[in-house]
């Protein structure tokens, strides 16, 4: 990945809110690494609606109290570089001959939201991986949304 040397380390508590939300979501809703009582209570109610997202956002102070001192590598990667890295993933490259073909297929498969400029959650990318299929860890819908909107860069968090 060409942009990998352009990252900067920032503690969770000093990250912009969209970055905090993306990391907290990935670490606690999609995964099980971060949890605490109020989060567990919220997760029991289900999380497929806007009300959940707003309640989840209200938990950011607790995430900051517990995880605020953890540092994360963040950056803005050129969209074209992210596309190139995705297109070498075996599952994608063996099924689609071009980015446009793959992107159109993905977009046609479901609801891909639009994100306002100040609500752009980053995608989660593996810092390094022996396997190309482990490059983009989370944020596929966001990635395709940003590409569809022709953003020149994509906000990323490297794990």
Residue pairs with C-beta under 8 A, 6 or more apart in sequence:
1 77
1 81
1 85
1 125
1 135
2 78
2 81
3 75
3 76
3 77
3 78
3 81
3 156
4 75
4 127
4 158
6 75
6 76
6 77
7 73
7 74
7 75
7 158
8 73
8 74
8 75
9 71
9 72
9 73
10 19
10 71
10 72
10 74
11 68
11 69
11 70
11 71
11 72
12 20
12 23
12 63
12 64
12 67
12 68
12 69
12 70
12 71
12 72
13 64
13 68
13 69
15 23
15 72
15 74
17 57
17 60
18 118
18 119
18 120
18 121
18 122
18 155
19 72
19 74
19 121
19 122
19 155
19 157
20 60
20 63
20 64
21 56
21 57
21 60
21 121
22 121
22 122
22 123
22 124
22 138
22 139
22 157
23 72
23 124
23 157
24 34
24 56
24 59
24 60
24 63
24 67
25 56
25 121
26 124
26 137
26 138
27 33
27 34
27 67
28 34
28 35
28 39
28 43
28 63
29 43
29 47
29 56
30 138
34 63
34 66
34 67
36 62
36 66
38 59
38 62
39 59
39 62
42 52
42 55
42 56
42 59
45 52
46 52
47 53
47 56
72 157
72 158
73 127
73 157
73 158
74 122
74 155
74 156
74 157
74 158
75 155
75 156
75 158
76 153
76 154
76 155
76 156
77 125
77 153
77 154
77 156
78 152
78 153
78 154
79 146
79 147
79 150
79 151
79 152
79 153
79 154
82 123
82 125
82 136
82 143
82 154
82 156
83 99
83 147
85 132
85 135
85 136
86 92
86 99
86 102
86 135
86 136
86 143
87 93
87 96
87 99
87 102
88 132
89 132
89 133
89 135
89 136
90 132
90 133
91 133
92 102
95 102
96 102
96 105
103 144
103 147
103 148
106 112
106 140
106 144
107 144
107 148
110 141
111 141
112 141
112 144
112 145
112 148
113 141
113 145
114 145
114 149
115 121
115 142
115 145
115 146
115 149
120 142
120 146
120 151
120 155
121 139
121 142
121 155
122 139
122 142
122 154
122 155
122 156
122 157
123 136
123 138
123 139
123 140
123 142
123 143
123 154
123 155
123 156
123 157
124 136
124 137
124 138
124 139
124 156
124 157
124 159
125 135
125 136
125 137
125 156
125 157
125 158
125 159
126 134
126 135
126 136
126 137
126 158
126 159
127 158
127 159
129 135
136 143
137 159
143 154
146 154
147 154
